[in-house]
Amino acid sequence: MRRALLLMFLLVLAGCSREPEPAGFAGLAGVGDTNAEVPFLQPGPRDSLSYPKDFGPHPQHRIEWWYLTANLETPDGQPLGLQWTQFRQAIVPRPMDATPPAANNWPLQAAWMTHAAVSFDNQHYFSEKLARGDIGHAGARAEPFSVWLDDWQLQATGDPDRWHLQVTADQWSYDLTLELRGEPVAHGNQGFSAKSATGEGSMYFSLVDIHIEGTVTLNGNSHRVSGKGWFDREWSSQFLKTGQQGWDWFALHLDSGDKLMAFQLREKEGTYRSGTWIPAQGEPVALKPGQLALAPRTGHKGHPRQWRITVPDYGLDLQLTAPPGDYRNNGLYPYWESPVTVSGSHTGEGYMELTGYGSSSTD
């Protein structure tokens, strides 16, 4: 999952020779300067969210990300999936109100990484960028909202409810306008999202109703696109416990107008599940581990392309299917990121992220 990516990224930028743990998750709890005068902060159930401040960075937490997925289509109805994610890994903790170090001292208090991907016509395009923090190449701020790494930028356009996303990679690019609708959805306990039965977790909220329009260019061919997006914000200092081996995450837009976020963390002695039911009418509901089930629909080697998600309390029995193709993001730490279609008790579309399955992409 995204935490493992950050661990490997930090080791590369810091020039460290220590090998990351196979799962990558537990090692994040020990990354950074634990002897710093200012301690890292760890979220807990008593913490709360604050908008728009929490759209900006949290330099006293070890890890965080800004994460967009989108289910779009061309004017002739061809589906196109899109992802953009920017990660920050703190090496030295710093209070939010502290003055950043001078750029001419070449500081290494934080490292940044950005991923971008497009999935279209059974093909997957992926690119990543890396940067040190505090020297101008990468950063984030809450007001006016902006997250950037060099020329890859997500930022407010003057209207705080309209964002512009621009990415240019080798032989492909996208230029999109995002119209934000609705209020942020806090996951878990008023924004604290537990990641195990023993209490490790993060602060986590989402914008789940985003209208997107723009242009995606692939190998010189430009496509006008429009559709819906899902934006996640998450940060912590110790997400997971030793032994958790992988992550399955789903964000679904149902044609009924309802939405669902669900995830599970796999470990040898069991699986921890959580999610949020977001009805078209009414308030979001945090789902307890016993209220939902997530399972591959078929035996598989590598990343399972078909899943079943059930939430009996809300009449959900969903069948999820990824399109044909290989949707691994082959960066420092490969993982699967693909659009899915939804059938069963409800129809719809969404995105899934899978990690910890090895290098195979077969069913």
N, C-alpha and C positions, 0 to 999 in steps of 0.2 A: 504494500500500500504506500501512500504518500510519505509516511514516516521513514520507511526504509530508503526511499529515494534521497531524503534529506541527509541521512547518516552517511551514505556513500558520497554524496556531494561534498559534505563537510570534510571528509577525510581526504578527498582529492585536492580541494582548495587549500587546506592547511598543510599539505605535503606530509601527512602522517602515514606511517607504514603499517599501522595496526589494521588487521583485517576486520571487516564488519562481521557481526554474527550472521548466520545463515538467514534468519528471518528478518533481521535488521531492526525489529521493533524495540526490544528490551535495551539495546545499546544506546538509544536516544536518551534514556534517562541519565546516562553518565557523560554525555557529550557536552563540552563547554567548561568554563572556568568555575569549578565548584568552590574555589578559594577566594572568589571575588568579594570585595567589601559589600557589594549590593547582592543579595541573594536572588536566585530565580524564584518566581512566583508560581505556585501550582493551583489551578482552579479547583473549586469544590462546590458542593451543593448550596452554600450560602452566598456564592458570588452571583452577580446580576449583570445584565447587558445594558449598554448605554449607546444610543444612536444620536448623532452619526459617529461619535468618537470611535466605536468599535469597528467601523469600516477601515480605520487607519491601523498602523502597526502597533505591536505590543512588545517593545524591546526588552522587557523584563521577563518574558516567557521564552522558552527555548525554541519552539517551532510554531509556525502558523502558515496559512495559505489563503489565497483568494482563488476561487475555482468556478468556472462557468462551463456548463454543457448546454447544447442546443440541438433541438430536433427541428430542422428546416426543410424546405422543399423548393424546387425550381418552379417557374411558371407552368411547366407541363406536368407537374406533380411528382417529379423524381425526388425521393428523400435524400437528404444530406445531413450528416451528423457533424458536430463541431465541438471541440474542447479547447479551453485555454486555462492554464493554471500557473500562478506565481507563488513560489515558496520562499519563506525566510527562515534561516537557521541561525539562532543567536549563538555566538561563541563566548561572549562576555555579556552578562546582564546589565541593563541600563534602565533606570526609571523613565517613565513616559515623558516626564517634564524636564529631563536632563538635556543639556546641550550636546549635540553629537560631536565626536572628535573632529579635529581639523583634517580636511581631505589631504593636505600636503604631507601629513604624517603617515599616509598610506595605512590607515587603521584596518584591523581585521576583527571587528567586534561582531560582525554578522556576514553571512553569505547568502546569496540569492540564486534562484534557479527558476526558469520559466519553461513550460511545455505548451506546445500548440499542436493541434491535430485536426484533420478533416477526413471524414469517411464518406465516400461517394462512389456509386456504381461498383460496389464490391472491392474498392481500392481504399487503402489507408495511407495517409500522408502525415508524417510526424517530424517535429523538429524541437530542439531544446537549446536554451542559452544559459550561461553561467556568468556570475559577476560577484565581486566583493561588494560589501555594503559601505556606505559613508564616503564614497569617492565620486559620487555623481552618476555612476552608470546604472544604478538600480535603486528603487525605493518605493515608498507609499506614503500617502497622507489621507487624512479623513476629510478635510475641508479646504478647498474644493477637492472632491474625491479624485484620486489618481493613483495608479499602480503602474510601474514601468520598469523595463529592463532594456536599455538602449532604445531602439526604435519600436519595440513592442510595447504598446500602451493601451491601458483601459482607463478612461477618465471621463468625468462629468463635462458636459458641453456648455455650461452656463446655467442650464436648468438642472437641478440636482436629481431629477427623475429621468434624465436622458443622458446616457453614457455613449461614448464612442470607443470601439475596440478596433485596433489596427495591428496586424501581424504580417510581416513579409519574410518568407523562407525561400529555400532554393526551389525554384520552379513552381511555387504556389504562394498564395497570400489570401487574406480576407480583410474587408473593410466594412464594419457593421455598426448600425445604430441600435441601441437598446433602449426601449421604453419601459421603465419600471412601473409596475402596477401592484397595488396592495401593500400591506405592511410586512416587515420581516417576520419570519416564523422562528420562534425559539424552540430548540429541540431539548428533549430530556426534562430536567427539573429547572424550569425558567432559564434555560440556556446552558446548564451544565449537563453534558451528555456523557454518561458513564460508559466505559469501554470494557468493563469486566465486573464480575460479581463482587470483587474485593475493592472496588471504588476508584480505580484509575479512570481518568476521563479528560474532557476538554470542554471549552466553551464553544458553542456551535449554534449558528443561526443561518437561515437561508432566505433568499428572495425567490419565490416559486412561481411568480406570475410576471414574466418578462416577454414583451413582444419585440421581435428582432427582424430587421430588414437590412439588406445591404448586398454586397458583391463578394463572391468567392471566385478566385482565379486559379485554375489548375492547368499546368502545362500550356499556358498561353490562352486558354479558353475561359472566358468570364461567364459566370452564372449569377443572375439575379436570384436572391433567395429571401424567404420570409418564414417565420414560424415562431416557436416558443423556446424560452431558455429557463435555466435553473442555476442560481448563483449561491455558492456556499462560502461562509466565513468560519474559520476554525483556528483555535490556538490553545496551547497548553505547554507544560514543561515535562510531563511524564504521562504519556497516553496509556501505555500497555504494560502488561506484566510478562515476565520471562515465560516462554513456552507457547505464546500465541504465534501461530505459524502463517496466518494469511487472513485476508480481508475480502468480503463480498459486499458490495454497496450498490444500491439501486435508488434512483429517483424517477418517479413515474407520473406522467400527466395522463389522467384517464379522461375518456371522451364525455363522461358524466359531469366533468368539471371538478371532480375530486382529485386529490393528489396524495401520493404516498412516498415517504422516504423510509427505507429499511436497510439494515446492515447486520452482518454477523462477523465475529472474530473467531477463527477456528483454532483450537488447541487440542492437545492429545487427550485431555481429560474432559472434554466437552466443548460446547460452542456457546458464546455469549451473543444474544440477539437484542436488538432495539430498533425503534422506528418512531415515526410520527404520521398519524392519519390526519389529513388536511381536507376536511369536507368542503364542498362547494358553498355550503351555507353552514355557518356556525364556527366555533373556535377549534383550533388544532388540538389534537389529543395525543399525548405521549403514550406510546405503546410499551408495556412491560415485556420482559423476555418471554414469558409464557403465553403472551397474546398473539404471537406470530411465529410462523415456520417458514424457513427458506431452504430449498433443497434442489440440487440438479435433477432434471427430469430423466436423464439417461446416465448409464455408466460412461466414464470418460477417462481419457489420458490428456493431461494438459488442461486448458481452460474450458469449462463447460459452457456451451452456447445456449442451452435451454434450461430454464429454471421454473420452479413452481413456488409461488408465494401465497400463503393462506393467512388470513386474519379473520377467524370465524365471527368475532364480535361485531364486525362491520360487513359481513357477507362477502368477503373477498376470497376468491379462489382464482388466482391469476397464473396464466402460462406466459412466460417470457421467452422470446426467441431473438437471437442476434442474427444479422444478415450473413450470407456466405462471405468468406474472406478472413484475413488475418489482421486483427485489430490490436496487436501488441504495440505499445509505445516503446521502441527499442532505444532507450537512452541509457544513462548510467545504470539504471536498475529497471529492466523491462517489466512491464505490467500490461494488463488488458484493459482497454477502454473502448466500449462500443455502444452504438445505439441499439435499442431493443424495441420490438413490437409486442403489444400486450393483447392477449385473448383470454377466453374463459368467462368468468362471471362479469367482467368488464373488458372493454377494449380501450386501446390507447397506445402510447409510446413513451419512451424515456431513455435512460442511460444506465449502464452498469460498469463497475470497475471491479476487477478480480486480480488478486495477487497471491503469491505463495504456491503456484501450481507448477513451477519449473519453467523450462524453455519451450515446451511443446505447445502448439496451438490447436491440436486436433481435438475432436469430441472425446 
